[in-house]
Amino acid sequence: MTLGTMHTTLATGPRSPWRSRRGVWAATGVLLLGLAGCTQDGAHGKPEMPEQPDSAAPSMAGIALTAQQVQHGHIRWAPVSMTAVGTGATMALSASTAAPGQIVPDEDRTARLGAPAQGRIMSVRVAPGDRVRAGQVLVTLQSPEAGMAQADLAKARAEVASRRAQAAYAASAHQRAERLLALKAIPQQDYERAVADDELARAELAQAEAELGRATSTSHALGASASASGEIALRAPMAGVVLSRSAVPGSVVEAGAPLVLVTDTRRLWITIDAPEALSGSYRTGGTLQFTVPAYPGDTFTARIQAVGAGLDPERRTLPVRGVVENRDGRLKPEMLASVTASEAAGSSAGASVAMLPAEAVQMMDNSPLVFVAMPDGRGGAHFTGRTVVSGARIGNRVVITRGLNAGDLVVTEGAFAVKAAMEKGAMPAMEM
């Protein structure tokens, strides 16, 4: 139907509101609007869609949600309050994240004495708990290897003495032949023979001295006494306390068998297998606080000396080691302990941290972030994601060490709904 035909039909048809000129132009306008929706490619182009309300307008900086969407997603936000590290509030929260630990000897101040060679234990002169001084004899053994080492040492010493005498005689003969040759009292051949004998004697002396050095080193390694009886005396390399003793008089032991353990208990180690959730609470140089069942009312401190480079793949724990000063001797090796990091998330003294509900911290692109709200005054808000550095999880709260300032409005409830809306807004539109 053409525009003219439609106009004639409307003008000559039954009497109706459309017969008026106003009705005709209204109908014509409807048709023109329909034609305007067609593209130049044909009469079936895509009509323009009516503009939708800006209920969730995503942007590079975040996403805006209306009051209805905020209410439907149960989204709540609150200002951030910073807590100084080391305050009572932080320590009270940290108390619920105590990791199990154990007091162990300081390996840098521990000597594990073993049998240097196969032999029979003749005597044991200490017992567990005894205090010993450096150089004190702890265990004596009788070893055939030690006897052979002493015999080789004596033989090497005698060889060196013999070679030294021969070298002295050869040197003297060399000098005498040189004087006689100058007086033409001996032939050149005798002089050359004296020179060769002198050089040979010196080489043999050097070889004997090298053998003496080897025999001496072997003898010292076995700890053999000056006699050739084969007795080995094991001495304490430092002052300390005998922690354990496995040597039994009369028993035969192999080389390397453990005999006595001596340690200096004035300094100990505390080892921790921190759960993965608490791995961010420990930094080298930080401070640990711990308690032991023997002294439930006392709190001890330790300095973190080493933190593992990775988690144990089976137990999902992080190894941590601290140094404990124990000059009063109250702590004993192998005591169990309950350990907390006195500096939340490893922050330095004087720093401040934020404590947020665990729900407020979401993961996007493998990074923890929170959503900062900018209310629009009508119940809605504009939300932006902010990457943060998270630390230990304390109950249902997470320590935030970096990325937030006091007073920032952070989503504390419904953060997942904000994340979902932001991810949905970032998806490209699909053409039908």
C-alpha positions in Angstrom: 0.0 0.0 0.0 1.4 3.4 -1.0 1.3 6.5 1.0 -1.3 8.1 -1.4 -3.6 5.0 -1.3 -3.4 4.9 2.5 -4.3 8.6 2.6 -7.3 8.2 0.2 -8.6 5.2 2.2 -8.4 7.0 5.5 -10.1 10.1 4.0 -13.1 8.2 2.4 -13.7 5.4 4.9 -16.3 5.3 7.6 -16.4 8.3 9.8 -13.9 7.9 12.6 -11.3 9.9 14.4 -8.8 9.0 11.8 -10.9 10.9 9.1 -9.8 14.2 10.5 -6.7 15.9 9.1 -5.1 15.6 12.4 -5.7 11.8 12.4 -4.3 11.5 8.9 -1.1 13.2 9.7 -0.7 11.2 12.8 -1.0 7.9 10.8 1.4 9.3 8.3 3.9 10.1 11.0 3.7 6.6 12.3 4.5 5.2 8.9 7.4 7.7 8.4 8.9 6.7 11.7 8.8 3.0 10.6 10.5 3.9 7.3 13.1 5.9 9.2 14.0 2.8 11.1 15.2 1.1 7.8 18.8 1.3 6.8 20.1 2.0 3.4 20.8 -1.7 2.9 17.0 -2.5 2.6 13.7 -2.2 4.3 14.6 -4.7 6.9 17.4 -2.8 8.8 17.7 -2.9 12.5 15.5 -0.5 14.3 17.2 1.5 17.0 16.5 0.2 20.5 15.1 2.6 23.0 17.6 3.8 25.6 17.7 1.7 28.7 17.9 3.2 32.2 21.4 3.5 33.5 21.0 1.0 36.3 24.4 -0.7 36.1 26.8 1.4 34.1 30.3 -0.2 34.1 33.4 1.8 33.5 37.2 1.4 33.7 37.0 2.8 37.2 34.3 0.5 38.5 30.5 0.1 38.3 27.5 2.1 39.5 24.6 0.3 41.2 21.2 1.7 42.0 19.6 1.7 45.4 17.4 -1.2 44.3 20.4 -3.2 43.2 22.3 -2.4 46.4 19.3 -3.6 48.5 18.8 -6.7 46.4 22.5 -7.7 46.7 22.5 -7.0 50.5 25.5 -4.7 50.0 26.8 -2.8 53.0 29.8 -0.5 53.4 31.6 1.0 56.3 34.5 3.3 56.9 38.0 1.7 57.5 39.5 2.1 60.9 43.3 1.6 61.2 44.8 -0.2 64.2 48.4 0.4 65.3 50.5 -2.8 65.3 51.3 -4.0 68.8 48.2 -2.4 70.4 45.9 -4.5 72.7 43.3 -4.8 70.0 45.7 -6.3 67.5 47.2 -8.6 70.0 43.8 -9.7 71.2 42.9 -10.7 67.6 46.2 -12.4 67.1 45.7 -14.6 70.1 43.2 -16.6 68.2 45.7 -17.5 65.5 48.4 -19.2 67.6 50.4 -21.7 65.7 51.9 -24.8 67.2 55.7 -24.7 67.8 58.4 -26.7 69.5 61.6 -25.7 71.4 64.6 -27.4 69.9 68.4 -27.1 70.4 70.2 -24.4 68.5 72.1 -26.4 65.8 74.7 -23.7 65.6 75.5 -24.4 69.3 75.1 -28.2 69.3 77.6 -31.0 69.0 76.5 -34.5 68.0 79.5 -36.7 68.8 79.7 -40.0 67.0 82.2 -42.8 66.7 85.1 -41.8 64.4 85.9 -45.4 63.7 84.7 -48.9 64.5 85.6 -49.9 68.0 84.6 -50.9 71.5 83.4 -48.4 74.0 85.6 -48.6 77.0 84.1 -45.9 79.3 81.4 -43.3 79.3 82.1 -40.4 81.7 78.9 -38.3 81.5 75.2 -38.7 81.9 72.2 -36.8 80.5 71.8 -33.4 82.2 75.5 -33.1 83.1 77.2 -29.8 82.4 80.6 -30.2 80.6 83.4 -27.9 79.8 85.2 -27.5 76.5 87.8 -30.2 76.1 86.4 -32.6 78.7 86.7 -36.3 77.9 83.2 -37.8 77.4 83.7 -41.2 75.9 86.7 -43.5 75.3 86.9 -46.2 72.7 89.4 -48.9 71.7 89.8 -49.1 67.9 92.1 -51.2 65.7 91.9 -48.4 63.1 93.2 -45.9 65.7 96.1 -48.3 66.5 97.0 -48.5 62.8 96.8 -44.8 62.5 99.2 -44.3 65.4 101.6 -46.9 64.0 101.5 -45.1 60.6 102.2 -41.8 62.4 105.2 -43.2 64.2 106.5 -44.8 61.0 106.1 -41.5 59.1 108.0 -39.6 61.8 110.9 -42.0 61.7 111.0 -41.8 57.9 111.1 -38.1 58.1 114.0 -38.2 60.5 115.9 -40.6 58.3 115.3 -38.6 55.1 116.3 -35.4 56.9 119.6 -36.9 57.9 120.3 -38.1 54.3 119.4 -34.8 53.0 121.8 -33.0 55.3 124.6 -35.4 54.3 123.9 -34.9 50.6 123.9 -31.2 51.0 127.2 -31.3 52.8 128.7 -33.6 50.1 127.4 -31.2 47.4 129.2 -28.2 49.0 132.4 -30.2 49.5 132.4 -31.4 45.9 131.9 -27.8 44.7 135.0 -26.6 46.7 137.1 -29.5 45.3 136.0 -28.9 41.8 137.1 -25.3 42.1 140.6 -26.5 43.2 140.5 -29.1 40.3 140.9 -31.8 42.9 138.1 -34.0 41.6 136.7 -34.7 38.1 133.5 -33.0 36.8 131.7 -36.3 36.9 132.1 -36.6 40.7 130.8 -33.1 41.2 127.7 -33.8 39.1 127.1 -37.0 41.0 127.1 -35.0 44.3 124.6 -32.5 42.9 122.2 -35.3 41.8 122.5 -37.0 45.2 121.6 -33.7 46.9 118.5 -33.1 44.8 117.4 -36.7 45.3 117.8 -36.5 49.0 115.7 -33.3 49.2 112.9 -34.9 47.1 112.8 -37.9 49.3 112.6 -35.7 52.4 109.7 -33.8 50.9 107.9 -37.0 50.2 108.4 -38.3 53.7 107.1 -35.0 55.2 104.0 -35.3 53.1 103.4 -38.8 54.4 103.9 -37.5 57.9 101.3 -34.8 57.3 98.8 -37.4 56.1 99.4 -39.7 59.0 99.0 -36.8 61.4 95.8 -35.7 59.9 94.3 -39.2 60.1 95.4 -39.6 63.7 93.8 -36.3 64.6 90.6 -37.2 62.8 90.3 -40.4 64.8 91.1 -38.6 68.0 93.7 -41.2 68.9 96.0 -40.7 71.9 99.7 -40.3 71.7 100.3 -44.0 72.3 99.8 -46.8 69.8 97.3 -48.6 71.9 94.4 -47.5 69.7 92.5 -45.6 72.3 90.2 -42.8 71.1 89.1 -40.1 73.5 86.1 -38.1 72.5 86.2 -34.6 74.0 83.5 -31.9 74.2 84.1 -29.3 71.6 82.4 -26.6 73.7 80.8 -26.0 77.1 77.2 -27.1 77.4 74.8 -29.7 78.7 74.6 -33.3 77.8 71.2 -33.6 76.2 71.3 -37.3 75.4 73.7 -40.3 75.6 73.4 -43.4 73.6 76.9 -44.8 74.3 77.0 -48.0 76.4 80.2 -49.2 77.9 81.4 -52.5 76.4 79.3 -52.2 73.2 80.9 -52.3 69.7 79.9 -49.5 67.5 80.4 -48.7 63.8 82.0 -45.6 62.4 79.5 -42.7 62.6 77.3 -44.2 65.3 75.9 -41.4 67.6 77.2 -41.4 71.1 76.6 -38.1 72.9 74.7 -34.9 72.2 75.9 -31.7 73.8 74.2 -28.4 73.4 74.5 -24.9 74.8 71.0 -24.3 76.3 71.6 -20.5 76.8 70.2 -20.1 73.3 67.6 -22.3 71.7 65.5 -22.4 68.6 61.7 -22.5 68.3 60.4 -24.1 65.1 56.9 -23.5 63.8 54.8 -25.2 61.1 52.5 -22.2 60.3 49.2 -23.0 58.5 48.9 -21.6 55.0 46.3 -19.1 56.2 48.9 -17.6 58.6 51.9 -17.6 56.3 51.7 -13.9 55.8 52.2 -13.2 59.5 55.9 -14.1 59.6 58.8 -12.0 58.3 62.5 -12.5 58.9 63.6 -10.1 61.8 60.1 -10.0 63.3 59.1 -11.0 66.8 57.3 -14.0 68.1 55.5 -14.4 71.3 54.8 -17.9 72.7 53.8 -19.7 75.8 54.6 -23.2 77.1 52.5 -25.5 79.2 55.2 -25.5 82.0 54.7 -21.8 82.6 51.1 -21.0 81.5 51.2 -17.5 83.0 54.4 -16.4 81.3 54.9 -15.1 77.8 58.3 -15.6 76.1 59.7 -13.8 73.0 61.8 -14.9 70.1 63.3 -13.3 67.0 62.4 -14.7 63.7 65.7 -16.0 62.1 64.4 -17.8 59.0 61.2 -18.2 57.1 60.8 -21.0 54.6 60.8 -20.1 50.9 57.7 -22.3 50.2 55.0 -24.3 51.8 55.2 -28.0 52.5 53.3 -29.6 49.6 51.7 -32.3 51.7 50.9 -30.5 55.0 50.4 -27.0 53.5 52.4 -25.4 56.2 55.2 -22.8 56.2 58.4 -23.6 58.2 59.5 -20.8 60.5 62.4 -20.7 62.9 63.1 -18.3 65.7 66.0 -17.7 68.1 65.2 -17.8 71.9 67.5 -16.4 74.5 67.4 -18.7 77.4 70.1 -17.5 79.8 68.0 -18.4 82.9 67.6 -22.0 81.6 63.8 -22.1 82.2 63.0 -23.4 78.7 64.0 -27.0 77.8 64.5 -28.5 74.4 61.6 -30.4 73.0 59.0 -28.3 74.9 55.8 -27.6 73.0 54.7 -24.0 72.5 51.8 -21.9 71.3 53.2 -19.2 69.1 51.8 -15.9 67.8 53.5 -13.2 65.7 53.6 -10.0 67.7 53.6 -7.8 64.6 50.5 -8.4 62.6 51.2 -9.6 59.1 54.9 -8.9 59.7 54.5 -5.1 59.7 57.2 -3.0 61.2 56.8 -1.3 64.6 54.6 1.8 64.5 52.7 0.7 61.4 48.9 0.5 61.1 46.8 -2.2 59.7 43.1 -2.6 58.9 40.9 -5.5 59.9 38.2 -6.4 57.5 35.6 -9.2 57.3 36.9 -12.1 55.2 33.9 -11.6 52.9 35.2 -8.1 52.0 38.4 -9.4 50.4 37.7 -10.9 47.0 40.2 -12.4 44.5 40.3 -11.0 40.9 43.1 -11.8 38.5 44.9 -13.8 41.3 45.1 -10.6 43.4 43.2 -9.7 46.6 41.1 -6.6 46.4 38.4 -4.8 48.1 35.6 -2.6 46.8 35.6 1.1 47.7 32.1 2.7 47.7 31.2 6.3 46.7 27.5 6.8 47.7 25.3 8.8 45.3 23.1 10.2 48.0 20.0 8.2 46.7 20.8 4.8 48.2 23.0 3.7 45.3 26.8 4.0 45.0 29.7 3.8 42.6 32.1 1.0 43.4 35.8 0.7 42.4 38.1 -2.3 43.0 41.3 -1.6 44.9 44.2 -4.1 45.1 45.4 -4.6 48.7 48.1 -6.6 50.5 46.5 -9.1 52.9 48.1 -10.8 55.8 46.9 -13.3 58.3 43.4 -14.5 58.6 42.2 -14.1 62.2 39.0 -15.9 62.7 36.5 -14.5 60.2 38.6 -11.3 59.7 41.6 -10.6 57.5 44.5 -8.3 58.2 45.1 -5.7 55.4 48.7 -4.3 55.6 48.7 -2.0 52.6 46.2 -0.4 50.2 43.7 1.3 52.5 43.5 4.5 54.4 41.5 5.4 57.5 38.0 6.5 56.5 37.8 4.7 53.2 34.3 3.4 52.6 34.8 -0.3 52.0 32.2 -2.9 51.1 31.9 -5.2 54.1 28.8 -7.2 53.1 27.8 -8.3 49.6 31.3 -7.9 48.1 30.7 -11.0 46.0 27.6 -9.4 44.5 29.6 -6.3 43.5 32.3 -8.5 42.0 29.7 -10.4 40.0 28.2 -7.2 38.7 31.6 -5.8 37.8 32.6 -9.0 35.9 29.2 -9.0 34.1 29.6 -5.4 33.1 33.1 -6.1 31.7 31.7 -8.8 29.3 31.3 -7.7 25.7 27.7 -7.3 24.5 26.4 -10.1 22.2 24.8 -9.2 18.9 21.7 -11.2 18.1 
